[in-house]
Amino acid sequence: ATGQMIFVSGQIAIDTRTNQIVYTDDVSKQTEQVMANLEAILTAAGASWSNVVKTTVFLKDMNDFATVNTIYAKYFNPENAPARACVEVARLPKDVLVEIDCIAVL
């Protein structure tokens, strides 16, 4: 590890090809899009999921936690998962259902 840090700002369910919000009423598919966006940014920076040390998950409805967590868990080794905070918020940009940011260390 070189100690270089990568700060990825909050990602929402935007299809980067069209710049449009996708799956407006499906938190599961929105989470998949968010994770794909995060992965693309990490890859472009020379990092992978194993480099992520911290995430923050913002949910419109905490009742969606289990659904989001099931998808989120697919991306991390449970024995080396990053620290995470999860909070419910009144509103997210573009009225999406989930937003996730992360910090990675190379």
CNS distance restraints for C-alpha pairs under 8 A (distance, minus, plus):
assign (resid   1 and name CA) (resid 105 and name CA) 7.43 0.50 0.50
assign (resid   1 and name CA) (resid 106 and name CA) 5.15 0.50 0.50
assign (resid   2 and name CA) (resid 105 and name CA) 7.82 0.50 0.50
assign (resid   2 and name CA) (resid 106 and name CA) 5.48 0.50 0.50
assign (resid   3 and name CA) (resid 105 and name CA) 5.77 0.50 0.50
assign (resid   3 and name CA) (resid 106 and name CA) 5.51 0.50 0.50
assign (resid   4 and name CA) (resid 105 and name CA) 5.58 0.50 0.50
assign (resid   4 and name CA) (resid 106 and name CA) 5.22 0.50 0.50
assign (resid   5 and name CA) (resid 103 and name CA) 6.99 0.50 0.50
assign (resid   5 and name CA) (resid 104 and name CA) 5.70 0.50 0.50
assign (resid   5 and name CA) (resid 105 and name CA) 4.51 0.50 0.50
assign (resid   5 and name CA) (resid 106 and name CA) 6.39 0.50 0.50
assign (resid   6 and name CA) (resid  45 and name CA) 7.58 0.50 0.50
assign (resid   6 and name CA) (resid 103 and name CA) 5.62 0.50 0.50
assign (resid   6 and name CA) (resid 104 and name CA) 5.00 0.50 0.50
assign (resid   6 and name CA) (resid 105 and name CA) 6.19 0.50 0.50
assign (resid   6 and name CA) (resid 106 and name CA) 7.85 0.50 0.50
assign (resid   7 and name CA) (resid 102 and name CA) 6.23 0.50 0.50
assign (resid   7 and name CA) (resid 103 and name CA) 4.67 0.50 0.50
assign (resid   7 and name CA) (resid 104 and name CA) 6.60 0.50 0.50
assign (resid   8 and name CA) (resid  38 and name CA) 7.46 0.50 0.50
assign (resid   8 and name CA) (resid  41 and name CA) 7.46 0.50 0.50
assign (resid   8 and name CA) (resid  42 and name CA) 7.93 0.50 0.50
assign (resid   8 and name CA) (resid 101 and name CA) 5.69 0.50 0.50
assign (resid   8 and name CA) (resid 102 and name CA) 5.25 0.50 0.50
assign (resid   8 and name CA) (resid 103 and name CA) 6.11 0.50 0.50
assign (resid   9 and name CA) (resid 100 and name CA) 7.97 0.50 0.50
assign (resid   9 and name CA) (resid 101 and name CA) 5.16 0.50 0.50
assign (resid   9 and name CA) (resid 102 and name CA) 6.94 0.50 0.50
assign (resid  10 and name CA) (resid  99 and name CA) 5.79 0.50 0.50
assign (resid  10 and name CA) (resid 100 and name CA) 5.02 0.50 0.50
assign (resid  10 and name CA) (resid 101 and name CA) 4.03 0.50 0.50
assign (resid  10 and name CA) (resid 102 and name CA) 7.48 0.50 0.50
assign (resid  11 and name CA) (resid  34 and name CA) 5.67 0.50 0.50
assign (resid  11 and name CA) (resid  37 and name CA) 6.76 0.50 0.50
assign (resid  11 and name CA) (resid  38 and name CA) 6.70 0.50 0.50
assign (resid  11 and name CA) (resid  99 and name CA) 5.41 0.50 0.50
assign (resid  11 and name CA) (resid 100 and name CA) 5.38 0.50 0.50
assign (resid  11 and name CA) (resid 101 and name CA) 6.05 0.50 0.50
assign (resid  12 and name CA) (resid  21 and name CA) 7.98 0.50 0.50
assign (resid  12 and name CA) (resid  30 and name CA) 7.53 0.50 0.50
assign (resid  12 and name CA) (resid  33 and name CA) 7.60 0.50 0.50
assign (resid  12 and name CA) (resid  34 and name CA) 5.29 0.50 0.50
assign (resid  12 and name CA) (resid  93 and name CA) 7.93 0.50 0.50
assign (resid  12 and name CA) (resid  96 and name CA) 6.86 0.50 0.50
assign (resid  12 and name CA) (resid  98 and name CA) 6.48 0.50 0.50
assign (resid  12 and name CA) (resid  99 and name CA) 4.84 0.50 0.50
assign (resid  12 and name CA) (resid 100 and name CA) 6.98 0.50 0.50
assign (resid  13 and name CA) (resid  21 and name CA) 5.54 0.50 0.50
assign (resid  13 and name CA) (resid  22 and name CA) 5.80 0.50 0.50
assign (resid  13 and name CA) (resid  23 and name CA) 7.61 0.50 0.50
assign (resid  13 and name CA) (resid  30 and name CA) 5.04 0.50 0.50
assign (resid  13 and name CA) (resid  31 and name CA) 7.05 0.50 0.50
assign (resid  13 and name CA) (resid  33 and name CA) 5.22 0.50 0.50
assign (resid  13 and name CA) (resid  34 and name CA) 5.12 0.50 0.50
assign (resid  13 and name CA) (resid  96 and name CA) 6.95 0.50 0.50
assign (resid  13 and name CA) (resid  98 and name CA) 7.68 0.50 0.50
assign (resid  13 and name CA) (resid  99 and name CA) 7.73 0.50 0.50
assign (resid  14 and name CA) (resid  18 and name CA) 7.99 0.50 0.50
assign (resid  14 and name CA) (resid  19 and name CA) 5.84 0.50 0.50
assign (resid  14 and name CA) (resid  20 and name CA) 5.33 0.50 0.50
assign (resid  14 and name CA) (resid  21 and name CA) 4.44 0.50 0.50
assign (resid  14 and name CA) (resid  22 and name CA) 6.02 0.50 0.50
assign (resid  14 and name CA) (resid  33 and name CA) 7.10 0.50 0.50
assign (resid  14 and name CA) (resid  34 and name CA) 7.51 0.50 0.50
assign (resid  15 and name CA) (resid  19 and name CA) 5.40 0.50 0.50
assign (resid  15 and name CA) (resid  20 and name CA) 5.60 0.50 0.50
assign (resid  15 and name CA) (resid  21 and name CA) 6.33 0.50 0.50
assign (resid  15 and name CA) (resid  22 and name CA) 6.44 0.50 0.50
assign (resid  15 and name CA) (resid  33 and name CA) 7.29 0.50 0.50
assign (resid  16 and name CA) (resid  20 and name CA) 7.43 0.50 0.50
assign (resid  16 and name CA) (resid  37 and name CA) 7.84 0.50 0.50
assign (resid  21 and name CA) (resid  94 and name CA) 7.58 0.50 0.50
assign (resid  21 and name CA) (resid  96 and name CA) 7.72 0.50 0.50
assign (resid  22 and name CA) (resid  30 and name CA) 6.81 0.50 0.50
assign (resid  22 and name CA) (resid  33 and name CA) 7.98 0.50 0.50
assign (resid  23 and name CA) (resid  27 and name CA) 7.61 0.50 0.50
assign (resid  23 and name CA) (resid  29 and name CA) 6.16 0.50 0.50
assign (resid  23 and name CA) (resid  30 and name CA) 5.84 0.50 0.50
assign (resid  24 and name CA) (resid  30 and name CA) 7.45 0.50 0.50
assign (resid  24 and name CA) (resid  96 and name CA) 6.54 0.50 0.50
assign (resid  24 and name CA) (resid  97 and name CA) 7.70 0.50 0.50
assign (resid  25 and name CA) (resid  97 and name CA) 7.74 0.50 0.50
assign (resid  26 and name CA) (resid  30 and name CA) 6.12 0.50 0.50
assign (resid  26 and name CA) (resid  97 and name CA) 7.98 0.50 0.50
assign (resid  27 and name CA) (resid  31 and name CA) 5.97 0.50 0.50
assign (resid  27 and name CA) (resid  64 and name CA) 7.18 0.50 0.50
assign (resid  27 and name CA) (resid  67 and name CA) 7.57 0.50 0.50
assign (resid  27 and name CA) (resid  68 and name CA) 7.11 0.50 0.50
assign (resid  27 and name CA) (resid  97 and name CA) 5.91 0.50 0.50
assign (resid  27 and name CA) (resid  98 and name CA) 6.91 0.50 0.50
assign (resid  28 and name CA) (resid  32 and name CA) 6.42 0.50 0.50
assign (resid  28 and name CA) (resid  67 and name CA) 6.30 0.50 0.50
assign (resid  28 and name CA) (resid  68 and name CA) 6.24 0.50 0.50
assign (resid  28 and name CA) (resid  71 and name CA) 7.30 0.50 0.50
assign (resid  29 and name CA) (resid  33 and name CA) 6.27 0.50 0.50
assign (resid  30 and name CA) (resid  34 and name CA) 6.16 0.50 0.50
assign (resid  30 and name CA) (resid  96 and name CA) 7.91 0.50 0.50
assign (resid  30 and name CA) (resid  97 and name CA) 7.26 0.50 0.50
assign (resid  30 and name CA) (resid  98 and name CA) 6.94 0.50 0.50
assign (resid  31 and name CA) (resid  35 and name CA) 6.12 0.50 0.50
assign (resid  31 and name CA) (resid  68 and name CA) 6.25 0.50 0.50
assign (resid  31 and name CA) (resid  71 and name CA) 6.98 0.50 0.50
assign (resid  31 and name CA) (resid  72 and name CA) 7.61 0.50 0.50
assign (resid  31 and name CA) (resid  98 and name CA) 6.56 0.50 0.50
assign (resid  31 and name CA) (resid  99 and name CA) 7.99 0.50 0.50
assign (resid  32 and name CA) (resid  36 and name CA) 6.17 0.50 0.50
assign (resid  32 and name CA) (resid  71 and name CA) 6.85 0.50 0.50
assign (resid  33 and name CA) (resid  37 and name CA) 6.17 0.50 0.50
assign (resid  34 and name CA) (resid  38 and name CA) 6.21 0.50 0.50
assign (resid  34 and name CA) (resid  98 and name CA) 7.95 0.50 0.50
assign (resid  34 and name CA) (resid  99 and name CA) 7.05 0.50 0.50
assign (resid  34 and name CA) (resid 100 and name CA) 6.96 0.50 0.50
assign (resid  35 and name CA) (resid  39 and name CA) 6.04 0.50 0.50
assign (resid  35 and name CA) (resid  72 and name CA) 7.48 0.50 0.50
assign (resid  36 and name CA) (resid  40 and name CA) 6.20 0.50 0.50
assign (resid  37 and name CA) (resid  41 and name CA) 6.40 0.50 0.50
assign (resid  38 and name CA) (resid  42 and name CA) 6.15 0.50 0.50
assign (resid  38 and name CA) (resid 101 and name CA) 7.80 0.50 0.50
assign (resid  39 and name CA) (resid  43 and name CA) 6.00 0.50 0.50
assign (resid  39 and name CA) (resid  48 and name CA) 7.05 0.50 0.50
assign (resid  39 and name CA) (resid  49 and name CA) 7.26 0.50 0.50
assign (resid  40 and name CA) (resid  44 and name CA) 6.13 0.50 0.50
assign (resid  41 and name CA) (resid  45 and name CA) 6.28 0.50 0.50
assign (resid  42 and name CA) (resid  46 and name CA) 6.33 0.50 0.50
assign (resid  42 and name CA) (resid  47 and name CA) 4.87 0.50 0.50
assign (resid  42 and name CA) (resid  48 and name CA) 5.67 0.50 0.50
assign (resid  42 and name CA) (resid  49 and name CA) 7.54 0.50 0.50
assign (resid  43 and name CA) (resid  47 and name CA) 5.21 0.50 0.50
assign (resid  43 and name CA) (resid  48 and name CA) 5.97 0.50 0.50
assign (resid  47 and name CA) (resid  51 and name CA) 6.06 0.50 0.50
assign (resid  47 and name CA) (resid 104 and name CA) 7.41 0.50 0.50
assign (resid  47 and name CA) (resid 105 and name CA) 7.96 0.50 0.50
assign (resid  47 and name CA) (resid 106 and name CA) 6.59 0.50 0.50
assign (resid  48 and name CA) (resid  52 and name CA) 7.23 0.50 0.50
assign (resid  49 and name CA) (resid  75 and name CA) 6.65 0.50 0.50
assign (resid  49 and name CA) (resid  76 and name CA) 6.48 0.50 0.50
assign (resid  50 and name CA) (resid  76 and name CA) 7.04 0.50 0.50
assign (resid  50 and name CA) (resid  77 and name CA) 7.74 0.50 0.50
assign (resid  50 and name CA) (resid  80 and name CA) 7.82 0.50 0.50
assign (resid  51 and name CA) (resid 104 and name CA) 5.03 0.50 0.50
assign (resid  51 and name CA) (resid 105 and name CA) 5.38 0.50 0.50
assign (resid  51 and name CA) (resid 106 and name CA) 6.10 0.50 0.50
assign (resid  52 and name CA) (resid  82 and name CA) 6.05 0.50 0.50
assign (resid  52 and name CA) (resid 102 and name CA) 6.74 0.50 0.50
assign (resid  52 and name CA) (resid 103 and name CA) 5.72 0.50 0.50
assign (resid  52 and name CA) (resid 104 and name CA) 3.94 0.50 0.50
assign (resid  52 and name CA) (resid 105 and name CA) 6.43 0.50 0.50
assign (resid  53 and name CA) (resid  81 and name CA) 7.60 0.50 0.50
assign (resid  53 and name CA) (resid  82 and name CA) 4.43 0.50 0.50
assign (resid  53 and name CA) (resid  83 and name CA) 6.12 0.50 0.50
assign (resid  53 and name CA) (resid 102 and name CA) 7.62 0.50 0.50
assign (resid  53 and name CA) (resid 103 and name CA) 5.89 0.50 0.50
assign (resid  53 and name CA) (resid 104 and name CA) 5.40 0.50 0.50
assign (resid  53 and name CA) (resid 105 and name CA) 6.84 0.50 0.50
assign (resid  54 and name CA) (resid  82 and name CA) 4.97 0.50 0.50
assign (resid  54 and name CA) (resid  83 and name CA) 4.68 0.50 0.50
assign (resid  54 and name CA) (resid  84 and name CA) 5.63 0.50 0.50
assign (resid  54 and name CA) (resid 102 and name CA) 5.54 0.50 0.50
assign (resid  54 and name CA) (resid 103 and name CA) 5.19 0.50 0.50
assign (resid  54 and name CA) (resid 104 and name CA) 7.06 0.50 0.50
assign (resid  55 and name CA) (resid  82 and name CA) 6.78 0.50 0.50
assign (resid  55 and name CA) (resid  83 and name CA) 6.40 0.50 0.50
assign (resid  55 and name CA) (resid  84 and name CA) 4.81 0.50 0.50
assign (resid  55 and name CA) (resid  85 and name CA) 6.58 0.50 0.50
assign (resid  55 and name CA) (resid 100 and name CA) 6.82 0.50 0.50
assign (resid  55 and name CA) (resid 101 and name CA) 5.56 0.50 0.50
assign (resid  55 and name CA) (resid 102 and name CA) 4.22 0.50 0.50
assign (resid  55 and name CA) (resid 103 and name CA) 6.42 0.50 0.50
assign (resid  56 and name CA) (resid  84 and name CA) 5.58 0.50 0.50
assign (resid  56 and name CA) (resid  85 and name CA) 4.84 0.50 0.50
assign (resid  56 and name CA) (resid  86 and name CA) 5.80 0.50 0.50
assign (resid  56 and name CA) (resid  87 and name CA) 7.93 0.50 0.50
assign (resid  56 and name CA) (resid 100 and name CA) 5.57 0.50 0.50
assign (resid  56 and name CA) (resid 101 and name CA) 5.40 0.50 0.50
assign (resid  56 and name CA) (resid 102 and name CA) 6.44 0.50 0.50
assign (resid  57 and name CA) (resid  84 and name CA) 7.43 0.50 0.50
assign (resid  57 and name CA) (resid  85 and name CA) 6.20 0.50 0.50
assign (resid  57 and name CA) (resid  86 and name CA) 4.57 0.50 0.50
assign (resid  57 and name CA) (resid  87 and name CA) 6.40 0.50 0.50
assign (resid  57 and name CA) (resid  98 and name CA) 7.15 0.50 0.50
assign (resid  57 and name CA) (resid  99 and name CA) 5.92 0.50 0.50
assign (resid  57 and name CA) (resid 100 and name CA) 4.56 0.50 0.50
assign (resid  57 and name CA) (resid 101 and name CA) 6.85 0.50 0.50
assign (resid  58 and name CA) (resid  86 and name CA) 5.85 0.50 0.50
assign (resid  58 and name CA) (resid  87 and name CA) 5.13 0.50 0.50
assign (resid  58 and name CA) (resid  88 and name CA) 5.82 0.50 0.50
assign (resid  58 and name CA) (resid  89 and name CA) 6.47 0.50 0.50
assign (resid  58 and name CA) (resid  98 and name CA) 5.63 0.50 0.50
assign (resid  58 and name CA) (resid  99 and name CA) 5.07 0.50 0.50
assign (resid  58 and name CA) (resid 100 and name CA) 6.19 0.50 0.50
assign (resid  59 and name CA) (resid  64 and name CA) 7.36 0.50 0.50
assign (resid  59 and name CA) (resid  65 and name CA) 7.57 0.50 0.50
assign (resid  59 and name CA) (resid  86 and name CA) 7.39 0.50 0.50
assign (resid  59 and name CA) (resid  87 and name CA) 6.14 0.50 0.50
assign (resid  59 and name CA) (resid  88 and name CA) 4.70 0.50 0.50
assign (resid  59 and name CA) (resid  89 and name CA) 6.03 0.50 0.50
assign (resid  59 and name CA) (resid  97 and name CA) 5.95 0.50 0.50
assign (resid  59 and name CA) (resid  98 and name CA) 4.75 0.50 0.50
assign (resid  59 and name CA) (resid  99 and name CA) 6.72 0.50 0.50
assign (resid  60 and name CA) (resid  88 and name CA) 5.60 0.50 0.50
assign (resid  60 and name CA) (resid  89 and name CA) 5.37 0.50 0.50
assign (resid  60 and name CA) (resid  90 and name CA) 6.24 0.50 0.50
assign (resid  60 and name CA) (resid  91 and name CA) 6.11 0.50 0.50
assign (resid  60 and name CA) (resid  92 and name CA) 6.86 0.50 0.50
assign (resid  60 and name CA) (resid  96 and name CA) 7.61 0.50 0.50
assign (resid  60 and name CA) (resid  97 and name CA) 5.04 0.50 0.50
assign (resid  60 and name CA) (resid  98 and name CA) 6.33 0.50 0.50
assign (resid  61 and name CA) (resid  65 and name CA) 7.74 0.50 0.50
assign (resid  61 and name CA) (resid  88 and name CA) 5.93 0.50 0.50
assign (resid  61 and name CA) (resid  89 and name CA) 7.50 0.50 0.50
assign (resid  61 and name CA) (resid  97 and name CA) 7.37 0.50 0.50
assign (resid  62 and name CA) (resid  87 and name CA) 7.43 0.50 0.50
assign (resid  62 and name CA) (resid  88 and name CA) 5.51 0.50 0.50
assign (resid  64 and name CA) (resid  68 and name CA) 6.18 0.50 0.50
assign (resid  65 and name CA) (resid  69 and name CA) 5.83 0.50 0.50
assign (resid  66 and name CA) (resid  70 and name CA) 6.16 0.50 0.50
assign (resid  67 and name CA) (resid  71 and name CA) 6.80 0.50 0.50
assign (resid  68 and name CA) (resid  72 and name CA) 6.02 0.50 0.50
assign (resid  69 and name CA) (resid  73 and name CA) 5.86 0.50 0.50
assign (resid  70 and name CA) (resid  74 and name CA) 6.93 0.50 0.50
assign (resid  71 and name CA) (resid  75 and name CA) 7.61 0.50 0.50
assign (resid  72 and name CA) (resid  76 and name CA) 7.44 0.50 0.50
assign (resid  73 and name CA) (resid  77 and name CA) 7.77 0.50 0.50
assign (resid  73 and name CA) (resid  78 and name CA) 7.45 0.50 0.50
assign (resid  76 and name CA) (resid  80 and name CA) 7.26 0.50 0.50
assign (resid  76 and name CA) (resid  81 and name CA) 5.48 0.50 0.50
assign (resid  76 and name CA) (resid  82 and name CA) 7.87 0.50 0.50
assign (resid  77 and name CA) (resid  81 and name CA) 5.62 0.50 0.50
assign (resid  91 and name CA) (resid  95 and name CA) 6.35 0.50 0.50
assign (resid  91 and name CA) (resid  96 and name CA) 8.00 0.50 0.50
assign (resid  92 and name CA) (resid  96 and name CA) 5.74 0.50 0.50
assign (resid  92 and name CA) (resid  97 and name CA) 7.00 0.50 0.50
assign (resid  92 and name CA) (resid  98 and name CA) 7.45 0.50 0.50
assign (resid  92 and name CA) (resid  99 and name CA) 7.43 0.50 0.50
